[in-house]
Amino acid sequence: NGNDHVNRFCKENINNLNKIILVEPLPFLNEHIAKNYNDISYKSDIIIYNKIIVPERKEDTKLIYYNTCDAIPKYGGIYLKENENDMDKSFGLSSINKDHILKHYVGKELRDFVENEIYSLDIETEILNNIISYNNNFSIDYLFIDIEGMDFEIIYSIDLKKYNIKNIQVEYIHYESNELVNLILYMKDNNYIVNRPIYNNEYDILFTKQ
């Protein structure tokens, strides 16, 4: 919902960004994203796509599952709102894989509780290559990927020969070590080296083009 390390990066580099493209599948979060990027919008063009990014567009729409965690504080779980009116602190997760949401919660009792708070929406799908082409962004300074369970698959789907993407930061925490090694080798073959992530150090890996 726009309150994350990407937002922090944009605010700290506001004078160097000409265009910011955000992809958020849940349309009801647009208002919260706009609020979080409000002090950036006067300097940079900001575009929001309500799409599900997929490696291959085999179907026009797909179900996405999400939970808001509004009831979790009452349960005494792991998500606690600092302020009752703070949507940024209370929103949970979204993924096309329902199990991916549930595995974030420790203990069967809590998972069972959260499962009853999971909802779904039918959202249009798109591949990342098309999003890039629509905006004529054949040269990109930073690409942040956090797609809850499909991160590596999305990287493999990008046309790295066609698009000059200088930095790609991706979440790896949900992958096995051998999958991470394979991705590093793949990126090395495409002239990328491993670099220090921009924030989110414990969850992400950054690839920088040589």
Steps between C-alpha positions, in 0.01 A plus 500: 500500500793730439646509850818299444867510402411600143318807627794585723740464205285728282482768768875494556571518124216730398726736303633217282173328402306599188236230512379252762294200390322308775313172460244417769236238420248617761320812371361601840858579609545772237386770740753392763778478240416850375514628857841344564639640172333838530820689585677341201238549229585867441852401390442172314235344278337217696301227326311225683395178328244277670623177347629160604849458357546145366788325319267398216158641417310173464173657621358852490412511869605315812377472856713681756465424868552760769449564869479833678608382845245731662394223737851374578577753778185387679625144475838599642692395191811629332351807330432789735376840389681794656197715428144380449465734201828395338414285201868467411567303818192279479507374142615144462606308190380419151598215271355279228597213730284483811748271676771761452302738721437239767864394533583847633310416819653275765284237667197308378255692718611837363506372142147363538390837636664692214354265237153621593617858436623432145302640208543485122461723194515430128775727358636547148840342434800645318862411430771738615647539151173657384488743794850615409417534129175690561706777659789494255732433790770306320751637751413461869710609795337289772254214489364369831324161497294365789221285357441262792600160369574576131803728529763283330257386230435863410874575468542204266216638287662842447668562164836609641647536151231740384475714813791675668415455868789628708391367840255222589414437864294192578372324810659157546392403851239246382737306272737211566876563493548301177232714330685814609831363369338421164363854477839651584662291224228600255547867579877463471451358150304818424782725625365570848692486827366462853495828688392628840118539510339839542332454839313174576842335533380187676241415234636627166787458260614773258637437153696781331579501130867520413 
